[in-house]
Amino acid sequence: MSGRLARYKWTLTLQEGILIFITMVWGGTFMVVHHAMTMSGPFFFVGVRFATAALLLTLVSWRSLGGFTRRELLSGLWIGIAIACGYGLQTWGMQTISGSQSAFITALYVPLVPLLQWAFLGKMPGIMSWCGVVLAFGGLLLVAGPESGGLAFSPGEIATLLSTLAIAAEIILISACAGKVDIRRVTIIQLAVASLCSFLLMPPNGESVPTLSPYLLGSAFGLGLASALIQVTMNWAQRSVSPTRATVIYAGEPVWAGVFGRIAGERLPGAALLGGALIVLGVLVSEFKLKRATRKQPAVEK
């Protein structure tokens, strides 16, 4: 019995411990962005954030930047557009909803990935993916409108929900080009494109360059640094951490966002907290696969 229990024991490795710390930092960024929206328009903030990340990665990887291929340029272009749409809409939504709400709704991108793969690649989701979608959608109804008791979403919640589609598309695009491109070159291109697209979206949104306060600049540059470090660290750690374990760790992102939001004074209703728990559960369930039992073939006598 003890041997059977030992088989299921989760021994924390260095890489997993670092991913947990990264997830905590990730969760804390929602509170920072939410506060920054009181001083800046969303697309200017996102533009500065990803310009900083692109510049930092360029300085670190400049020796390997020669010889861009057409595939790398196109991959970086499309991924960058998806990032700009995802983070731009998410940040726009945080002008009117709390960081905790944004984090829980954003977590919906995980169960949405199998649905988009089915829609565009013809890959049918498994039963656990469907279960995860149902749980996450039920949680969304509780997180988005606990007071209304209906299906009426606010503009900020709708924008955040749309951002999850763009983030899910980003993941599918990254998977499609994995192994065919140089990761460092594509990452720099996608961050630069995301920054440029965000700045171009400022006039349609009625934005102008805000007053550059120390907190605003510190937040944008700090999140740019965090984005670069998170990207590099995830690529390093996931070489030895299984996708299932990584997903379990990443599912804690909205939980940490809720913890930091609580410390900052955010108070979500009980129904919204229950909805957040259902979304996290949906994220976890969608990543587990059912294994079919294989029949033992009878031994053949010789």
Solvent accessible surface area in square Angstrom, and as a share of the most:
residue,aa,sasa,rsa
1,M,170,0.76
2,S,88,0.57
3,G,51,0.49
4,R,147,0.54
5,L,115,0.57
6,A,64,0.50
7,R,174,0.63
8,Y,164,0.62
9,K,151,0.64
10,W,103,0.36
11,T,93,0.54
12,L,103,0.51
13,T,62,0.36
14,L,126,0.63
15,Q,46,0.20
16,E,5,0.02
17,G,26,0.25
18,I,52,0.26
19,L,0,0.00
20,I,59,0.30
21,F,123,0.51
22,I,14,0.07
23,T,1,0.01
24,M,60,0.27
25,V,53,0.31
26,W,40,0.14
27,G,0,0.00
28,G,14,0.13
29,T,11,0.07
30,F,9,0.04
31,M,63,0.28
32,V,41,0.24
33,V,4,0.03
34,H,59,0.26
35,H,93,0.42
36,A,0,0.00
37,M,19,0.09
38,T,102,0.59
39,M,65,0.29
40,S,10,0.07
41,G,17,0.16
42,P,1,0.01
43,F,22,0.09
44,F,20,0.08
45,F,1,0.00
46,V,0,0.00
47,G,0,0.00
48,V,19,0.11
49,R,16,0.06
50,F,7,0.03
51,A,39,0.30
52,T,18,0.10
53,A,0,0.00
54,A,10,0.08
55,L,107,0.53
56,L,54,0.27
57,L,15,0.08
58,T,41,0.24
59,L,110,0.55
60,V,123,0.70
61,S,11,0.07
62,W,158,0.55
63,R,206,0.75
64,S,28,0.18
65,L,33,0.16
66,G,57,0.55
67,G,63,0.60
68,F,80,0.33
69,T,66,0.38
70,R,186,0.68
71,R,129,0.47
72,E,4,0.02
73,L,92,0.46
74,L,71,0.35
75,S,18,0.12
76,G,0,0.00
77,L,71,0.35
78,W,145,0.51
79,I,2,0.01
80,G,0,0.00
81,I,57,0.29
82,A,10,0.08
83,I,6,0.03
84,A,2,0.01
85,C,57,0.34
86,G,0,0.00
87,Y,39,0.15
88,G,0,0.00
89,L,54,0.27
90,Q,12,0.05
91,T,1,0.01
92,W,78,0.27
93,G,0,0.00
94,M,3,0.01
95,Q,77,0.34
96,T,100,0.58
97,I,11,0.06
98,S,22,0.14
99,G,2,0.02
100,S,3,0.02
101,Q,26,0.12
102,S,0,0.00
103,A,1,0.01
104,F,13,0.06
105,I,0,0.00
106,T,7,0.04
107,A,9,0.07
108,L,9,0.05
109,Y,30,0.11
110,V,22,0.13
111,P,2,0.01
112,L,35,0.17
113,V,21,0.12
114,P,19,0.12
115,L,39,0.19
116,L,30,0.15
117,Q,39,0.18
118,W,102,0.36
119,A,74,0.58
120,F,159,0.66
121,L,116,0.58
122,G,60,0.58
123,K,130,0.55
124,M,124,0.55
125,P,12,0.07
126,G,45,0.43
127,I,111,0.56
128,M,44,0.20
129,S,5,0.03
130,W,92,0.32
131,C,54,0.32
132,G,0,0.00
133,V,27,0.16
134,V,104,0.60
135,L,50,0.25
136,A,1,0.01
137,F,109,0.45
138,G,27,0.26
139,G,0,0.00
140,L,6,0.03
141,L,51,0.25
142,L,53,0.26
143,V,0,0.00
144,A,6,0.05
145,G,9,0.09
146,P,30,0.19
147,E,141,0.63
148,S,71,0.46
149,G,75,0.72
150,G,37,0.35
151,L,127,0.63
152,A,75,0.58
153,F,56,0.23
154,S,41,0.26
155,P,90,0.56
156,G,0,0.00
157,E,11,0.05
158,I,81,0.41
159,A,7,0.06
160,T,0,0.00
161,L,51,0.25
162,L,86,0.43
163,S,0,0.00
164,T,0,0.00
165,L,76,0.38
166,A,15,0.12
167,I,17,0.08
168,A,0,0.00
169,A,35,0.27
170,E,25,0.11
171,I,59,0.30
172,I,26,0.13
173,L,63,0.32
174,I,62,0.31
175,S,69,0.44
176,A,63,0.49
177,C,12,0.07
178,A,57,0.44
179,G,80,0.77
180,K,121,0.51
181,V,20,0.12
182,D,36,0.18
183,I,84,0.43
184,R,131,0.48
185,R,38,0.14
186,V,6,0.04
187,T,10,0.06
188,I,18,0.09
189,I,22,0.11
190,Q,8,0.04
191,L,12,0.06
192,A,48,0.37
193,V,22,0.13
194,A,0,0.00
195,S,6,0.04
196,L,106,0.53
197,C,30,0.18
198,S,0,0.00
199,F,72,0.30
200,L,115,0.57
201,L,68,0.34
202,M,17,0.08
203,P,98,0.61
204,P,104,0.66
205,N,55,0.28
206,G,71,0.69
207,E,27,0.12
208,S,87,0.56
209,V,98,0.56
210,P,25,0.16
211,T,121,0.70
212,L,88,0.44
213,S,31,0.20
214,P,121,0.76
215,Y,94,0.36
216,L,1,0.00
217,L,54,0.27
218,G,44,0.42
219,S,10,0.06
220,A,3,0.02
221,F,101,0.42
222,G,37,0.35
223,L,7,0.04
224,G,0,0.00
225,L,84,0.42
226,A,18,0.14
227,S,18,0.11
228,A,6,0.05
229,L,99,0.49
230,I,17,0.08
231,Q,56,0.25
232,V,77,0.44
233,T,24,0.14
234,M,37,0.16
235,N,62,0.32
236,W,101,0.35
237,A,0,0.00
238,Q,72,0.32
239,R,203,0.74
240,S,81,0.52
241,V,8,0.04
242,S,53,0.35
243,P,101,0.64
244,T,52,0.30
245,R,76,0.28
246,A,2,0.01
247,T,17,0.10
248,V,49,0.28
249,I,15,0.08
250,Y,32,0.12
251,A,6,0.05
252,G,17,0.16
253,E,13,0.06
254,P,2,0.01
255,V,71,0.41
256,W,76,0.27
257,A,3,0.03
258,G,19,0.18
259,V,64,0.37
260,F,54,0.22
261,G,1,0.01
262,R,131,0.48
263,I,135,0.68
264,A,61,0.47
265,G,47,0.45
266,E,31,0.14
267,R,145,0.53
268,L,29,0.14
269,P,50,0.31
270,G,56,0.54
271,A,40,0.31
272,A,0,0.00
273,L,92,0.46
274,L,104,0.52
275,G,0,0.00
276,G,0,0.00
277,A,59,0.45
278,L,47,0.23
279,I,0,0.00
280,V,22,0.12
281,L,82,0.41
282,G,0,0.00
283,V,3,0.02
284,L,45,0.22
285,V,26,0.15
286,S,1,0.01
287,E,45,0.20
288,F,89,0.37
289,K,148,0.63
290,L,123,0.61
291,K,189,0.80
292,R,229,0.84
293,A,105,0.81
294,T,125,0.73
295,R,222,0.81
296,K,195,0.83
297,Q,154,0.68
298,P,111,0.70
299,A,100,0.77
300,V,130,0.75
301,E,165,0.74
302,K,243,1.03
